[in-house]
Amino acid sequence: MLSANIFASDWSAKSLKSESTKWLGEARKQRCEAGVRPLRTSVFGYSFNFREVLKMERKTLLLISFTVEGGVFLVGLVLINHAQVELWARFNISWKATALALLLCIPMFIALYAVVRSRWELLSRLRAEIDEKITPIFARCKIIDLAVIALLAGAGEELFFRGWLQGILTNRFEAWLRILITSVIFGIAHYLSTAYVIYAFLTGIYLGVIYQAFGNLYIVMTIHAVYDFAALVYLFKKSKAQETGEEISVTNQQVE
């Protein structure tokens, strides 16, 4: 899911300080010259514009993605090997599986559309939290970066949660209970806010049911990766639109 990178960046206070020191100076200077006073916050004694801090350098974001999602993938492989789970028996690539995975992405896209468009309070709150904490992260990305991040997240997280965790629970609990347990842990692992945990939990339920029904890791990996890519592209375009709006605002302030 989308919170892994922001979670990792929040977890590393040193990285946060380094990024804020590195590339906030110029933005701060431009805003001051324009007479615009941005919203500010303070972390560990450092005062900065929160939105600007989240606009990570491209290399930093990719490094965090490779470290976190790649690490999850490697941990999943080790745990699966230790648990003696037959991984390749549950990973079958075929045109039929690919078509099925793309078809099963549709409910995920409907959920994404609901988050984007719904006026329901819970979804509105979730949308606001995503706009504040996740959208700015992808301001400096390229489309290929988003594809790599989505692929890493889909492969790593599904291998760990559905392949290993849900797999080792097979002989201990009934299907509905192991799906529930895995989804709860999946939701908590994506903590960004209460609303986001609920969204991730429901996503985990959906992916868990699909994995239980078809027993093919490739299908859930593909669904996860394709959904993340679509969501990341949306956030990327929204981030660019926000940057354009901010530039227009600054220009108007200068004219006035």
MOHU-V95812 format. One record per residue. SS is DSSP state (@ for helix, = for strand, . for the rest). NEAR is the number of other ideal C-beta (glycine too) atoms within 10 Angstrom. D_FIRST is the distance of its C-alpha to the first C-alpha in whole Angstrom. Layout:
SS | NEAR | D_FIRST
SS | NEAR | D_FIRST
//
This chain:
. | 21 | 0
. | 25 | 4
@ | 21 | 6
@ | 22 | 7
@ | 23 | 9
@ | 18 | 11
@ | 17 | 11
@ | 18 | 13
@ | 21 | 15
@ | 15 | 16
@ | 11 | 17
. | 12 | 19
@ | 12 | 22
@ | 8 | 24
@ | 16 | 21
@ | 19 | 21
@ | 16 | 25
@ | 12 | 25
@ | 20 | 23
@ | 20 | 25
@ | 11 | 28
@ | 11 | 28
@ | 17 | 27
@ | 17 | 28
@ | 10 | 31
@ | 10 | 32
@ | 17 | 30
@ | 17 | 31
@ | 10 | 35
@ | 12 | 34
@ | 17 | 33
@ | 11 | 36
@ | 11 | 39
. | 14 | 37
. | 10 | 38
. | 14 | 35
. | 9 | 34
. | 14 | 30
. | 7 | 28
. | 11 | 28
= | 11 | 27
= | 9 | 28
= | 14 | 26
. | 8 | 28
. | 6 | 31
= | 14 | 29
= | 11 | 30
= | 20 | 27
. | 18 | 26
@ | 16 | 22
@ | 21 | 21
@ | 20 | 22
@ | 21 | 21
@ | 22 | 17
. | 20 | 19
. | 24 | 18
. | 12 | 20
@ | 13 | 19
@ | 10 | 20
@ | 18 | 18
@ | 21 | 15
@ | 18 | 15
@ | 14 | 17
@ | 22 | 14
@ | 22 | 12
@ | 13 | 14
@ | 13 | 15
@ | 21 | 12
@ | 24 | 10
@ | 13 | 14
@ | 14 | 15
@ | 21 | 12
@ | 18 | 14
@ | 13 | 17
@ | 14 | 17
@ | 22 | 16
@ | 16 | 19
@ | 11 | 21
@ | 17 | 21
@ | 20 | 21
@ | 11 | 24
@ | 10 | 26
. | 12 | 25
. | 8 | 27
. | 15 | 24
. | 9 | 25
. | 17 | 22
@ | 7 | 24
@ | 10 | 25
@ | 17 | 22
. | 16 | 21
. | 14 | 23
. | 12 | 22
. | 11 | 24
@ | 7 | 25
@ | 10 | 25
@ | 16 | 22
@ | 14 | 20
@ | 10 | 22
@ | 18 | 21
@ | 21 | 17
@ | 13 | 17
@ | 10 | 19
@ | 20 | 17
. | 18 | 14
@ | 10 | 17
@ | 13 | 16
@ | 19 | 12
@ | 13 | 14
@ | 9 | 16
@ | 16 | 14
@ | 16 | 12
@ | 11 | 16
@ | 13 | 17
@ | 18 | 15
@ | 13 | 16
@ | 9 | 20
. | 13 | 20
. | 7 | 23
. | 11 | 22
@ | 9 | 22
@ | 13 | 19
@ | 17 | 17
@ | 13 | 19
@ | 14 | 18
@ | 21 | 14
@ | 19 | 15
@ | 12 | 17
@ | 16 | 15
@ | 24 | 12
@ | 15 | 15
@ | 13 | 17
@ | 21 | 14
. | 21 | 11
@ | 23 | 13
@ | 22 | 16
@ | 23 | 14
@ | 27 | 14
. | 20 | 18
. | 18 | 19
. | 21 | 17
. | 12 | 19
@ | 11 | 17
@ | 8 | 17
@ | 18 | 15
@ | 21 | 12
@ | 15 | 13
@ | 17 | 13
@ | 26 | 10
@ | 23 | 8
@ | 19 | 11
@ | 23 | 10
@ | 26 | 7
@ | 22 | 8
@ | 22 | 11
@ | 24 | 10
@ | 28 | 8
@ | 27 | 10
@ | 25 | 13
@ | 25 | 13
@ | 24 | 12
@ | 27 | 14
@ | 24 | 16
@ | 23 | 17
@ | 21 | 17
@ | 26 | 17
@ | 23 | 20
@ | 17 | 22
. | 17 | 22
. | 12 | 24
. | 7 | 27
. | 9 | 27
. | 14 | 26
. | 10 | 26
@ | 14 | 23
@ | 12 | 22
@ | 11 | 22
@ | 20 | 20
@ | 23 | 17
@ | 17 | 18
@ | 17 | 18
@ | 26 | 15
@ | 24 | 13
@ | 15 | 14
@ | 16 | 13
@ | 25 | 9
@ | 20 | 10
@ | 12 | 12
@ | 18 | 10
. | 20 | 7
. | 12 | 10
. | 21 | 11
. | 16 | 13
@ | 12 | 15
@ | 19 | 14
@ | 21 | 10
@ | 18 | 11
@ | 13 | 13
@ | 24 | 10
@ | 22 | 7
@ | 18 | 11
@ | 13 | 12
@ | 20 | 9
@ | 27 | 10
@ | 18 | 14
@ | 18 | 13
@ | 27 | 12
@ | 24 | 14
@ | 15 | 17
@ | 20 | 17
@ | 24 | 17
@ | 17 | 20
@ | 11 | 22
@ | 17 | 21
. | 13 | 21
. | 20 | 19
@ | 21 | 16
@ | 19 | 17
@ | 27 | 16
@ | 27 | 13
@ | 25 | 12
@ | 23 | 13
@ | 26 | 11
@ | 26 | 8
@ | 22 | 9
@ | 20 | 11
@ | 24 | 9
@ | 23 | 7
@ | 19 | 10
@ | 16 | 12
@ | 21 | 10
@ | 23 | 10
@ | 16 | 14
@ | 18 | 14
@ | 21 | 13
@ | 20 | 15
@ | 12 | 18
@ | 18 | 18
@ | 22 | 18
@ | 14 | 21
@ | 11 | 23
@ | 15 | 22
@ | 15 | 24
@ | 10 | 27
@ | 10 | 27
@ | 16 | 28
@ | 11 | 30
@ | 10 | 32
@ | 12 | 32
@ | 16 | 34
@ | 11 | 36
@ | 11 | 37
@ | 13 | 38
@ | 11 | 40
@ | 6 | 42
. | 6 | 43
//
